[in-house]
Amino acid sequence: MVDFKKKDASRPEADTRSRRMPWSLGSRSYGKSTTKAADYIQSKEKLSRLIDQASLKATGRQGKLKGVWSSLLAFFRLVRAYGNGSYRQVAPRSLLMIVASLVYFVSPIDLIPDFIFGIGLIDDATVLAWTIKACASDLAAFINWEKSRAARKPRS
């Protein structure tokens, strides 16, 4: 596993910063999520619990997350595959951003707390959408890996 506890791992790398970042990525909440993500990546159990929490939160919110839904599900699968060791071809910075965005997503108290009716998921969806865009090539590579793996499985 990659050591994300280094001092420079607290924020996305410079080339992703140069893209237009949403205001929520500069928040203290996202910074804390990134720090937690570095810790989660080191533990298969923590990653599994994170995916379970994120899946539970996403259930029933498909309409509010419609712009990011299929990629969010792919994030879940990618992180689970990374955690169980079956997929390790993801760039370390992309993995950190993906896990940080999921940590941010499951946190009820972030830039716009989830309990604020009607707008509580706006910042979560914004962070997820930006992460999807920033990690598009890694996400596409993972989806291609899934497809090639499915094609190799014998049909019964």
DSSP file (Angstrom, degrees, kcal/mol; ACC not computed):
  #  RESIDUE AA STRUCTURE BP1 BP2  ACC     N-H-->O    O-->H-N    N-H-->O    O-->H-N    TCO  KAPPA ALPHA  PHI   PSI    X-CA   Y-CA   Z-CA
    1    1 A M              0   0    0      0, 0.0     2,-0.2     0, 0.0    41,-0.1   0.000 360.0 360.0 360.0 153.3    0.0    0.0    0.0
    2    2 A V        -     0   0    0     39,-0.1     2,-0.9     1,-0.1     3,-0.0  -0.569 360.0-120.8 -81.3 142.4    1.0    3.6   -0.6
    3    3 A D        +     0   0    0     -2,-0.2     3,-0.4     1,-0.2    -1,-0.1  -0.758  35.6 170.6 -87.1 107.0    2.0    5.7    2.4
    4    4 A F        +     0   0    0     -2,-0.9    -1,-0.2    34,-0.4    34,-0.1   0.348  57.2  90.1 -95.6   4.6   -0.4    8.7    2.3
    5    5 A K        +     0   0    0     33,-0.2    -1,-0.2     3,-0.1     5,-0.1   0.483  58.0 118.4 -82.7  -1.4    0.7   10.0    5.7
    6    6 A K  S >  S-     0   0    0     -3,-0.4     3,-1.8     1,-0.1     4,-0.1  -0.285  79.6-111.1 -63.0 152.8    3.4   12.2    4.2
    7    7 A K  G >  S+     0   0    0      1,-0.3     3,-1.0     2,-0.1    -1,-0.1   0.829 114.8  55.7 -55.4 -38.1    3.0   15.9    4.8
    8    8 A D  G >  S+     0   0    0      1,-0.2     3,-0.7     2,-0.1    -1,-0.3   0.516  88.3  79.0 -77.7  -3.4    2.2   16.7    1.1
    9    9 A A  G <   +     0   0    0     -3,-1.8    -1,-0.2     1,-0.2    -2,-0.1   0.430  66.6  90.1 -83.6   2.7   -0.7   14.2    1.0
   10   10 A S  G <  S+     0   0    0     -3,-1.0    -1,-0.2    -4,-0.1    25,-0.2   0.675  94.0  27.9 -75.7 -15.5   -3.1   16.6    2.8
   11   11 A R  S <  S-     0   0    0     -3,-0.7     3,-0.1    23,-0.1    86,-0.1  -0.955  96.9 -84.9-139.2 157.5   -4.3   18.2   -0.5
   12   12 A P        -     0   0    0      0, 0.0     5,-0.1     0, 0.0    -2,-0.1  -0.256  62.2 -88.5 -58.5 152.7   -4.7   17.1   -4.1
   13   13 A E    >>  -     0   0    0      1,-0.1     4,-1.4     3,-0.1     3,-1.2  -0.110  40.7 -99.0 -66.5 165.1   -1.6   17.5   -6.2
   14   14 A A  H 3> S+     0   0    0      1,-0.3     4,-1.6     2,-0.2     3,-0.2   0.819 116.7  58.6 -56.8 -40.3   -0.7   20.7   -8.0
   15   15 A D  H 34 S+     0   0    0      1,-0.2     4,-0.3     2,-0.2    -1,-0.3   0.809 109.3  45.3 -67.3 -26.1   -1.9   19.7  -11.5
   16   16 A T  H X4 S+     0   0    0     -3,-1.2     3,-0.6     1,-0.2    -1,-0.2   0.751 107.3  59.3 -83.9 -24.0   -5.4   19.1  -10.2
   17   17 A R  H 3< S+     0   0    0     -4,-1.4     4,-0.3     1,-0.2    -2,-0.2   0.829  94.1  64.8 -68.9 -31.1   -5.4   22.3   -8.2
   18   18 A S  T 3< S+     0   0    0     -4,-1.6    -1,-0.2     2,-0.1    -2,-0.2   0.754  88.4  83.1 -68.4 -22.1   -4.9   24.3  -11.4
   19   19 A R  S <  S-     0   0    0     -3,-0.6     2,-0.6    -4,-0.3   115,-0.0  -0.405 108.0 -81.0 -71.8 159.5   -8.3   23.2  -12.6
   20   20 A R        -     0   0    0     -2,-0.1    -1,-0.1     1,-0.0    -2,-0.1  -0.497  53.3-157.9 -65.7 110.3  -11.3   25.2  -11.4
   21   21 A M        -     0   0    0     -2,-0.6     2,-0.1    -4,-0.3   106,-0.1  -0.711  17.3-115.9 -91.0 140.6  -11.9   23.7   -7.9
   22   22 A P    >   -     0   0    0      0, 0.0     3,-1.5     0, 0.0     4,-0.5  -0.386  29.8-109.9 -68.1 155.1  -15.4   24.1   -6.4
   23   23 A W  G >  S+     0   0    0      1,-0.3     3,-1.1     2,-0.2     4,-0.2   0.794 114.4  65.3 -56.2 -31.4  -15.5   26.2   -3.2
   24   24 A S  G >  S+     0   0    0      1,-0.3     3,-1.3     2,-0.2     6,-0.5   0.776  90.9  63.5 -67.5 -25.5  -16.2   23.2   -1.1
   25   25 A L  G <  S+     0   0    0     -3,-1.5    -1,-0.3     1,-0.3    -2,-0.2   0.718 100.2  53.2 -72.6 -18.6  -12.8   21.6   -1.9
   26   26 A G  G <  S+     0   0    0     -3,-1.1    -1,-0.3    -4,-0.5    -2,-0.2   0.400  89.8 111.0 -91.0   2.6  -11.1   24.5   -0.1
   27   27 A S  S <> S-     0   0    0     -3,-1.3     4,-1.9    -4,-0.2     5,-0.1  -0.320  79.1-120.7 -77.8 159.5  -13.2   24.0    3.0
   28   28 A R  H  > S+     0   0    0      1,-0.2     4,-2.4     2,-0.2     5,-0.2   0.852 113.6  59.9 -62.9 -35.8  -11.9   22.8    6.4
   29   29 A S  H  > S+     0   0    0      1,-0.2     4,-2.1     2,-0.2    -1,-0.2   0.912 105.9  45.7 -61.0 -43.8  -14.3   19.8    6.1
   30   30 A Y  H  > S+     0   0    0     -6,-0.5     4,-2.3     2,-0.2    -1,-0.2   0.894 110.3  54.5 -68.3 -37.8  -12.7   18.6    2.8
   31   31 A G  H  X S+     0   0    0     -4,-1.9     4,-1.9     1,-0.2    -2,-0.2   0.913 109.8  46.9 -59.1 -43.2   -9.2   19.1    4.3
   32   32 A K  H  X S+     0   0    0     -4,-2.4     4,-2.5     1,-0.2    -1,-0.2   0.884 109.8  54.3 -65.2 -38.1  -10.2   16.8    7.2
   33   33 A S  H  X S+     0   0    0     -4,-2.1     4,-2.4     1,-0.2    -2,-0.2   0.888 107.0  50.8 -62.9 -39.0  -11.7   14.3    4.8
   34   34 A T  H  X S+     0   0    0     -4,-2.3     4,-1.7     2,-0.2    -1,-0.2   0.902 110.1  49.1 -65.8 -41.4   -8.4   14.2    2.9
   35   35 A T  H  X S+     0   0    0     -4,-1.9     4,-1.0     1,-0.2    -2,-0.2   0.920 113.4  46.6 -63.5 -43.5   -6.5   13.5    6.1
   36   36 A K  H  X S+     0   0    0     -4,-2.5     4,-2.7     1,-0.2     3,-0.4   0.883 106.7  59.4 -64.8 -38.0   -9.0   10.8    7.1
   37   37 A A  H  X S+     0   0    0     -4,-2.4     4,-2.5     1,-0.2    -1,-0.2   0.889  99.4  56.3 -59.3 -40.5   -8.8    9.3    3.6
   38   38 A A  H  < S+     0   0    0     -4,-1.7     4,-0.5     1,-0.2   -34,-0.4   0.875 111.5  44.2 -59.8 -36.8   -5.0    8.7    4.0
   39   39 A D  H >< S+     0   0    0     -4,-1.0     3,-0.9    -3,-0.4     4,-0.2   0.901 111.4  52.7 -72.8 -43.2   -5.8    6.7    7.1
   40   40 A Y  H >< S+     0   0    0     -4,-2.7     3,-2.1     1,-0.2     7,-0.5   0.881 100.4  61.9 -60.7 -39.4   -8.7    4.8    5.5
   41   41 A I  T 3< S+     0   0    0     -4,-2.5    -1,-0.2     1,-0.3    -2,-0.2   0.769  97.4  59.3 -61.2 -25.4   -6.6    3.7    2.5
   42   42 A Q  T <  S+     0   0    0     -3,-0.9     2,-0.5    -4,-0.5    -1,-0.3   0.534 102.1  61.8 -79.9  -6.0   -4.2    1.8    4.9
   43   43 A S    <>  -     0   0    0     -3,-2.1     4,-2.3    -4,-0.2     5,-0.2  -0.964  58.6-161.9-132.1 119.1   -7.1   -0.4    6.2
   44   44 A K  H  > S+     0   0    0     -2,-0.5     4,-2.2     1,-0.2     5,-0.1   0.882  98.6  52.3 -59.6 -39.7   -9.2   -2.8    4.2
   45   45 A E  H  > S+     0   0    0      2,-0.2     4,-2.5     1,-0.2    -1,-0.2   0.907 108.9  48.3 -66.3 -42.9  -11.8   -2.8    7.0
   46   46 A K  H  > S+     0   0    0      2,-0.2     4,-2.4     1,-0.2    -1,-0.2   0.902 111.9  49.9 -65.4 -40.2  -12.0    1.0    7.1
   47   47 A L  H  X S+     0   0    0     -4,-2.3     4,-2.4    -7,-0.5    -1,-0.2   0.919 110.8  49.8 -63.4 -42.1  -12.5    1.1    3.3
   48   48 A S  H  X S+     0   0    0     -4,-2.2     4,-2.3     1,-0.2    -2,-0.2   0.918 111.9  47.4 -63.1 -44.2  -15.2   -1.5    3.5
   49   49 A R  H  X S+     0   0    0     -4,-2.5     4,-2.7     2,-0.2    -1,-0.2   0.894 110.3  53.8 -63.7 -39.6  -17.0    0.3    6.2
   50   50 A L  H  X S+     0   0    0     -4,-2.4     4,-2.9     2,-0.2     5,-0.2   0.929 109.7  46.7 -60.5 -46.1  -16.7    3.6    4.3
   51   51 A I  H  X S+     0   0    0     -4,-2.4     4,-2.8     2,-0.2     5,-0.2   0.902 111.9  51.4 -64.3 -40.8  -18.3    2.0    1.2
   52   52 A D  H  X S+     0   0    0     -4,-2.3     4,-2.2     2,-0.2    -2,-0.2   0.927 113.1  45.1 -61.1 -44.7  -21.0    0.5    3.3
   53   53 A Q  H  X S+     0   0    0     -4,-2.7     4,-2.4     2,-0.2    -2,-0.2   0.918 114.8  47.5 -64.7 -44.3  -21.8    3.9    4.8
   54   54 A A  H  X S+     0   0    0     -4,-2.9     4,-2.5     2,-0.2    -2,-0.2   0.898 111.9  50.0 -65.6 -40.3  -21.6    5.7    1.5
   55   55 A S  H  X S+     0   0    0     -4,-2.8     4,-1.9    -5,-0.2    -1,-0.2   0.915 111.0  49.6 -63.0 -43.1  -23.9    3.1   -0.2
   56   56 A L  H  < S+     0   0    0     -4,-2.2    -2,-0.2    -5,-0.2    -1,-0.2   0.920 113.3  45.8 -62.6 -44.4  -26.4    3.4    2.7
   57   57 A K  H  < S+     0   0    0     -4,-2.4    -2,-0.2     1,-0.2    -1,-0.2   0.889 112.6  50.7 -65.8 -39.1  -26.4    7.2    2.4
   58   58 A A  H >< S+     0   0    0     -4,-2.5     3,-2.5    -5,-0.2    -1,-0.2   0.808  86.8 100.7 -70.3 -29.2  -26.7    7.1   -1.4
   59   59 A T  T 3< S+     0   0    0     -4,-1.9    -4,-0.0     1,-0.3    -3,-0.0  -0.367  94.1  13.5 -60.2 128.2  -29.6    4.7   -1.3
   60   60 A G  T 3  S+     0   0    0     -2,-0.1    -1,-0.3     1,-0.0     3,-0.1   0.387 112.9  81.9  86.2  -3.6  -32.8    6.6   -1.8
   61   61 A R    <>  +     0   0    0     -3,-2.5     4,-1.7     1,-0.1     3,-0.2   0.145  49.2 116.1-116.2  18.4  -30.9    9.7   -3.1
   62   62 A Q  T  4 S+     0   0    0      1,-0.2     7,-0.2     2,-0.2     6,-0.2   0.875  75.8  53.3 -56.7 -39.3  -30.4    8.6   -6.6
   63   63 A G  T >4 S+     0   0    0      1,-0.2     3,-1.1     2,-0.2    -1,-0.2   0.911 110.1  46.1 -63.1 -42.6  -32.6   11.5   -7.9
   64   64 A K  T 34 S+     0   0    0      1,-0.2    -1,-0.2    -3,-0.2     3,-0.2   0.732 120.1  41.0 -72.1 -21.6  -30.6   14.1   -6.1
   65   65 A L  T >X S+     0   0    0     -4,-1.7     3,-2.0     1,-0.1     4,-1.2   0.101  76.7 124.5-109.9  20.2  -27.3   12.5   -7.2
   66   66 A K  T <4  +     0   0    0     -3,-1.1     4,-0.4     1,-0.3     3,-0.2   0.796  69.3  57.0 -56.5 -32.5  -28.4   11.8  -10.8
   67   67 A G  T 34 S+     0   0    0     -3,-0.2    -1,-0.3     1,-0.2     4,-0.1   0.707 122.8  24.1 -71.5 -19.0  -25.5   13.7  -12.3
   68   68 A V  T <> S+     0   0    0     -3,-2.0     4,-2.8    -6,-0.2    -2,-0.2   0.347  90.5 109.6-124.3   3.0  -22.9   11.6  -10.5
   69   69 A W  H  X S+     0   0    0     -4,-1.2     4,-2.3     1,-0.2     5,-0.2   0.896  80.4  41.9 -55.9 -54.5  -24.8    8.4   -9.8
   70   70 A S  H  > S+     0   0    0     -4,-0.4     4,-1.8     1,-0.2    -1,-0.2   0.885 118.2  47.2 -65.6 -37.2  -23.1    5.9  -12.2
   71   71 A S  H  > S+     0   0    0      2,-0.2     4,-2.5     1,-0.2    -1,-0.2   0.868 108.9  55.1 -70.3 -35.4  -19.7    7.3  -11.4
   72   72 A L  H  X S+     0   0    0     -4,-2.8     4,-2.2     2,-0.2    -2,-0.2   0.924 108.4  48.4 -61.4 -44.2  -20.4    7.2   -7.7
   73   73 A L  H  X S+     0   0    0     -4,-2.3     4,-2.1     1,-0.2    -1,-0.2   0.883 110.6  51.3 -62.9 -37.8  -21.3    3.5   -8.0
   74   74 A A  H  X S+     0   0    0     -4,-1.8     4,-2.9     2,-0.2    -2,-0.2   0.886 106.8  54.2 -66.0 -38.4  -18.0    3.0   -9.9
   75   75 A F  H  X S+     0   0    0     -4,-2.5     4,-2.8     2,-0.2     5,-0.3   0.931 107.3  51.4 -57.6 -45.5  -16.1    4.7   -7.1
   76   76 A F  H  X S+     0   0    0     -4,-2.2     4,-2.3     1,-0.2    -2,-0.2   0.940 113.0  44.3 -57.2 -48.3  -17.7    2.3   -4.7
   77   77 A R  H  X S+     0   0    0     -4,-2.1     4,-2.7     2,-0.2    -1,-0.2   0.897 113.2  51.2 -65.2 -40.7  -16.5   -0.7   -6.8
   78   78 A L  H  X S+     0   0    0     -4,-2.9     4,-2.6     2,-0.2    -2,-0.2   0.940 112.4  45.2 -62.8 -47.8  -13.1    0.8   -7.4
   79   79 A V  H  X S+     0   0    0     -4,-2.8     4,-2.7     2,-0.2    -1,-0.2   0.898 113.9  49.7 -65.0 -40.0  -12.5    1.4   -3.7
   80   80 A R  H  X S+     0   0    0     -4,-2.3     4,-2.2    -5,-0.3     6,-0.2   0.924 112.2  48.0 -63.6 -43.4  -13.8   -2.0   -2.7
   81   81 A A  H  <>S+     0   0    0     -4,-2.7     6,-1.5     2,-0.2     5,-1.3   0.883 112.4  49.3 -65.4 -38.2  -11.5   -3.7   -5.4
   82   82 A Y  H ><5S+     0   0    0     -4,-2.6     3,-1.1     4,-0.2    -2,-0.2   0.940 110.9  50.9 -63.5 -45.9   -8.6   -1.7   -4.1
   83   83 A G  H 3<5S+     0   0    0     -4,-2.7    -2,-0.2     1,-0.3    -1,-0.2   0.861 111.9  45.1 -61.4 -37.9   -9.3   -2.7   -0.5
   84   84 A N  T 3<5S-     0   0    0     -4,-2.2    -1,-0.3    -5,-0.1    -2,-0.2   0.469 114.0-117.3 -88.8   1.2   -9.5   -6.4   -1.3
   85   85 A G  T < 5S+     0   0    0     -3,-1.1    -3,-0.2    -4,-0.5     3,-0.1   0.466  84.1 114.0  85.5   1.4   -6.4   -6.2   -3.5
   86   86 A S  S   <S+     0   0    0     -5,-1.3     2,-0.4     1,-0.2    -4,-0.2   0.712  79.9  36.2 -80.6 -18.1   -7.9   -7.2   -6.8
   87   87 A Y        +     0   0    0     -6,-1.5    -2,-0.2    -9,-0.1    -1,-0.2  -0.951  54.5 148.6-138.5 117.4   -7.3   -3.7   -8.4
   88   88 A R        +     0   0    0     -2,-0.4    -1,-0.1    -3,-0.1    -6,-0.0   0.224  45.4 101.7-128.3  12.3   -4.2   -1.6   -7.7
   89   89 A Q        +     0   0    0      2,-0.1     2,-0.3    49,-0.1    -1,-0.1   0.338  53.5 112.5 -84.1   9.3   -3.7    0.2  -11.0
   90   90 A V  S    S-     0   0    0    -12,-0.1    49,-0.0     1,-0.1    48,-0.0  -0.618  77.6-107.8 -83.0 139.7   -5.2    3.4   -9.7
   91   91 A A     >  -     0   0    0     -2,-0.3     4,-2.6     1,-0.1     3,-0.2  -0.421  26.7-124.4 -63.4 137.8   -2.9    6.4   -9.3
   92   92 A P  H  > S+     0   0    0      0, 0.0     4,-2.4     0, 0.0     5,-0.1   0.876 110.2  50.0 -54.6 -41.3   -2.2    7.1   -5.6
   93   93 A R  H  > S+     0   0    0      2,-0.2     4,-2.3     1,-0.2     5,-0.2   0.884 110.8  49.6 -67.1 -37.1   -3.4   10.7   -5.8
   94   94 A S  H  > S+     0   0    0     -3,-0.2     4,-2.8     2,-0.2     5,-0.2   0.929 110.6  49.9 -65.7 -44.2   -6.6    9.7   -7.6
   95   95 A L  H  X S+     0   0    0     -4,-2.6     4,-2.8     1,-0.2     5,-0.3   0.919 110.6  50.4 -59.3 -43.2   -7.3    7.1   -4.9
   96   96 A L  H  X S+     0   0    0     -4,-2.4     4,-2.5    -5,-0.2    -1,-0.2   0.920 112.6  46.2 -61.3 -44.6   -6.7    9.7   -2.2
   97   97 A M  H  X S+     0   0    0     -4,-2.3     4,-2.3     2,-0.2    -2,-0.2   0.898 113.3  49.4 -65.8 -40.2   -9.1   12.1   -3.9
   98   98 A I  H  X S+     0   0    0     -4,-2.8     4,-1.8     2,-0.2    -2,-0.2   0.951 114.5  43.4 -64.1 -49.6  -11.8    9.4   -4.5
   99   99 A V  H  X S+     0   0    0     -4,-2.8     4,-2.5     1,-0.2    -2,-0.2   0.901 113.3  52.8 -65.1 -39.7  -11.6    8.2   -0.9
  100  100 A A  H  X S+     0   0    0     -4,-2.5     4,-2.6    -5,-0.3    -1,-0.2   0.904 108.1  50.8 -61.4 -40.7  -11.6   11.8    0.4
  101  101 A S  H  X S+     0   0    0     -4,-2.3     4,-2.2     1,-0.2    -1,-0.2   0.867 111.3  48.3 -66.6 -34.1  -14.7   12.6   -1.6
  102  102 A L  H  X S+     0   0    0     -4,-1.8     4,-2.2     2,-0.2    -2,-0.2   0.881 110.5  50.7 -72.0 -38.1  -16.4    9.5   -0.2
  103  103 A V  H  X S+     0   0    0     -4,-2.5     4,-1.2     2,-0.2    -2,-0.2   0.932 112.6  47.4 -61.3 -45.1  -15.4   10.5    3.4
  104  104 A Y  H  < S+     0   0    0     -4,-2.6     3,-0.4     1,-0.2    -2,-0.2   0.913 109.9  54.1 -60.5 -43.6  -16.8   14.0    2.7
  105  105 A F  H  < S+     0   0    0     -4,-2.2    -1,-0.2     1,-0.2    -2,-0.2   0.890 110.4  44.7 -59.7 -43.1  -20.0   12.5    1.3
  106  106 A V  H  < S+     0   0    0     -4,-2.2    -1,-0.2    -5,-0.1    -2,-0.2   0.685  89.9 100.2 -79.4 -16.5  -20.7   10.3    4.4
  107  107 A S     <  -     0   0    0     -4,-1.2     7,-0.2    -3,-0.4     3,-0.1  -0.562  58.7-160.1 -72.4 122.8  -19.9   13.1    6.8
  108  108 A P  S    S+     0   0    0      0, 0.0     6,-2.1     0, 0.0     2,-0.7   0.775  82.8  56.3 -73.8 -24.1  -23.2   14.7    8.0
  109  109 A I  S    S+     0   0    0      4,-0.2     2,-0.2     5,-0.1    -3,-0.0  -0.876  75.3 120.3-112.7 100.4  -21.5   17.8    9.1
  110  110 A D  S    S-     0   0    0     -2,-0.7    -5,-0.0    -3,-0.1   -82,-0.0  -0.495  82.9 -49.3-135.4-153.7  -19.6   19.4    6.3
  111  111 A L  S    S+     0   0    0      1,-0.3     9,-0.0    -2,-0.2   -83,-0.0   0.917 139.4  22.3 -56.2 -47.0  -19.7   22.8    4.5
  112  112 A I  S    S-     0   0    0      8,-0.2    -1,-0.3     7,-0.0    12,-0.2  -0.933  99.5-126.6-118.1 104.3  -23.5   22.5    4.1
  113  113 A P    >   -     0   0    0      0, 0.0     3,-1.8     0, 0.0    -4,-0.2  -0.172  12.7-126.9 -54.8 140.2  -24.7   20.1    6.7
  114  114 A D  T 3  S+     0   0    0     -6,-2.1     6,-0.3     1,-0.3     4,-0.2   0.726 102.8  68.6 -62.6 -23.9  -26.9   17.3    5.3
  115  115 A F  T 3  S+     0   0    0     -7,-0.4     2,-1.0     5,-0.1    -1,-0.3   0.568  70.5 103.2 -76.8  -6.2  -29.8   17.9    7.7
  116  116 A I  S X> S-     0   0    0     -3,-1.8     4,-1.9     1,-0.1     3,-1.3  -0.675  83.2-121.6 -78.3 106.3  -30.5   21.2    5.9
  117  117 A F  T 34 S+     0   0    0     -2,-1.0    -2,-0.1     1,-0.2    -1,-0.1  -0.167  83.6   4.2 -55.8 130.8  -33.6   20.2    3.9
  118  118 A G  T 34 S+     0   0    0     -4,-0.2    -1,-0.2     1,-0.1    -3,-0.0   0.012 133.3  45.0  89.8 -29.0  -33.3   20.6    0.2
  119  119 A I  T X4 S+     0   0    0     -3,-1.3     3,-1.6    -6,-0.1     4,-0.5   0.440  75.9 100.8-126.0  -0.9  -29.7   21.8    0.0
  120  120 A G  T 3< S+     0   0    0     -4,-1.9     4,-0.3    -6,-0.3    -8,-0.2   0.705  87.2  46.2 -62.5 -21.7  -27.7   19.5    2.3
  121  121 A L  T 3> S+     0   0    0     -5,-0.2     4,-2.9     1,-0.1    -1,-0.3   0.451  85.6  92.1 -99.5  -1.1  -26.4   17.4   -0.6
  122  122 A I  H <> S+     0   0    0     -3,-1.6     4,-2.0     1,-0.2    -2,-0.1   0.938  91.1  41.8 -60.5 -48.2  -25.3   20.3   -2.9
  123  123 A D  H  > S+     0   0    0     -4,-0.5     4,-2.5     2,-0.2    -1,-0.2   0.883 114.2  53.0 -68.3 -36.3  -21.7   20.4   -1.6
  124  124 A D  H  > S+     0   0    0     -4,-0.3     4,-2.6     1,-0.2    -2,-0.2   0.945 111.2  45.6 -61.5 -47.8  -21.5   16.6   -1.5
  125  125 A A  H  X S+     0   0    0     -4,-2.9     4,-2.7     1,-0.2    -1,-0.2   0.861 111.9  53.1 -63.6 -35.8  -22.6   16.4   -5.2
  126  126 A T  H  X S+     0   0    0     -4,-2.0     4,-2.4    -5,-0.3    -1,-0.2   0.932 110.5  45.9 -65.3 -46.2  -20.2   19.2   -6.1
  127  127 A V  H  X S+     0   0    0     -4,-2.5     4,-2.3     2,-0.2    -2,-0.2   0.925 114.8  48.1 -62.2 -44.7  -17.2   17.4   -4.5
  128  128 A L  H  X S+     0   0    0     -4,-2.6     4,-2.6    -5,-0.2    -2,-0.2   0.927 111.5  49.7 -62.5 -44.7  -18.1   14.1   -6.1
  129  129 A A  H  X S+     0   0    0     -4,-2.7     4,-2.1     1,-0.2    -1,-0.2   0.910 112.0  47.8 -62.3 -42.4  -18.6   15.7   -9.5
  130  130 A W  H  X S+     0   0    0     -4,-2.4     4,-2.9     2,-0.2    -1,-0.2   0.911 112.5  49.2 -65.0 -41.1  -15.2   17.5   -9.3
  131  131 A T  H  X S+     0   0    0     -4,-2.3     4,-2.2     2,-0.2    -2,-0.2   0.898 108.7  53.2 -65.6 -39.9  -13.5   14.3   -8.2
  132  132 A I  H  < S+     0   0    0     -4,-2.6    -1,-0.2     2,-0.2    -2,-0.2   0.925 113.3  43.7 -59.0 -44.6  -15.1   12.4  -11.1
  133  133 A K  H >< S+     0   0    0     -4,-2.1     3,-1.1     1,-0.2     4,-0.2   0.923 114.9  48.3 -67.2 -44.5  -13.8   14.9  -13.5
  134  134 A A  H 3< S+     0   0    0     -4,-2.9     3,-0.2     1,-0.2    -1,-0.2   0.801 120.9  36.6 -67.1 -28.7  -10.3   15.1  -11.9
  135  135 A C  T 3X S+     0   0    0     -4,-2.2     4,-2.6    -5,-0.2    -1,-0.2   0.074  79.4 123.4-111.1  22.4  -10.0   11.3  -11.8
  136  136 A A  H <> S+     0   0    0     -3,-1.1     4,-2.6     1,-0.2     5,-0.2   0.863  73.5  48.7 -55.8 -43.1  -11.8   10.5  -15.1
  137  137 A S  H  > S+     0   0    0     -4,-0.2     4,-2.2     2,-0.2    -1,-0.2   0.898 113.5  46.8 -69.3 -38.0   -8.9    8.6  -16.7
  138  138 A D  H  > S+     0   0    0      2,-0.2     4,-2.0    -3,-0.2    -2,-0.2   0.886 113.5  49.0 -68.0 -37.8   -8.4    6.4  -13.6
  139  139 A L  H  X S+     0   0    0     -4,-2.6     4,-2.4     2,-0.2    -2,-0.2   0.911 111.7  48.8 -67.2 -42.4  -12.2    5.8  -13.4
  140  140 A A  H  X S+     0   0    0     -4,-2.6     4,-2.4    -5,-0.2    -2,-0.2   0.899 110.3  51.6 -63.9 -40.5  -12.3    4.9  -17.1
  141  141 A A  H  X S+     0   0    0     -4,-2.2     4,-2.3     2,-0.2    -1,-0.2   0.897 110.2  49.4 -63.3 -39.8   -9.4    2.5  -16.7
  142  142 A F  H  X S+     0   0    0     -4,-2.0     4,-2.6     2,-0.2    -2,-0.2   0.934 110.3  49.3 -64.8 -45.5  -11.1    0.8  -13.8
  143  143 A I  H  X S+     0   0    0     -4,-2.4     4,-2.3     1,-0.2    -2,-0.2   0.898 111.6  49.5 -62.2 -40.0  -14.3    0.4  -15.7
  144  144 A N  H  X S+     0   0    0     -4,-2.4     4,-2.6     2,-0.2    -1,-0.2   0.897 109.5  52.3 -63.5 -40.2  -12.4   -1.1  -18.7
  145  145 A W  H  X S+     0   0    0     -4,-2.3     4,-2.3     2,-0.2    -2,-0.2   0.913 109.3  49.8 -60.7 -43.5  -10.6   -3.4  -16.2
  146  146 A E  H  X S+     0   0    0     -4,-2.6     4,-2.5     1,-0.2    -2,-0.2   0.927 111.7  48.5 -60.1 -45.0  -14.0   -4.6  -14.9
  147  147 A K  H  X S+     0   0    0     -4,-2.3     4,-2.1     1,-0.2    -2,-0.2   0.911 112.4  47.2 -64.1 -42.7  -15.3   -5.2  -18.4
  148  148 A S  H  X S+     0   0    0     -4,-2.6     4,-1.2     1,-0.2    -1,-0.2   0.873 112.4  50.6 -68.2 -35.1  -12.2   -7.2  -19.5
  149  149 A R  H  X S+     0   0    0     -4,-2.3     4,-0.9    -5,-0.2     3,-0.2   0.905 110.6  48.8 -66.9 -41.8  -12.4   -9.2  -16.3
  150  150 A A  H  < S+     0   0    0     -4,-2.5     3,-0.5     1,-0.2    -2,-0.2   0.863 108.0  55.3 -65.6 -35.7  -16.1  -10.0  -16.9
  151  151 A A  H  < S+     0   0    0     -4,-2.1    -1,-0.2     1,-0.2    -2,-0.2   0.796 105.4  52.6 -68.6 -27.5  -15.4  -11.0  -20.5
  152  152 A R  H  < S+     0   0    0     -4,-1.2    -1,-0.2    -3,-0.2    -2,-0.2   0.692  85.7 100.7 -81.0 -19.5  -12.8  -13.5  -19.3
  153  153 A K  S  < S-     0   0    0     -4,-0.9     2,-0.1    -3,-0.5    -3,-0.0  -0.471  80.8-116.3 -68.8 133.2  -15.2  -15.2  -16.8
  154  154 A P        -     0   0    0      0, 0.0     2,-0.3     0, 0.0    -1,-0.1  -0.450  25.9-123.3 -69.3 142.0  -16.6  -18.5  -18.3
  155  155 A R              0   0    0     -2,-0.1     0, 0.0     1,-0.1     0, 0.0  -0.673 360.0 360.0 -85.5 137.2  -20.4  -18.5  -18.8
  156  156 A S              0   0    0     -2,-0.3    -1,-0.1     0, 0.0     0, 0.0   0.446 360.0 360.0-102.1 360.0  -22.3  -21.2  -17.0
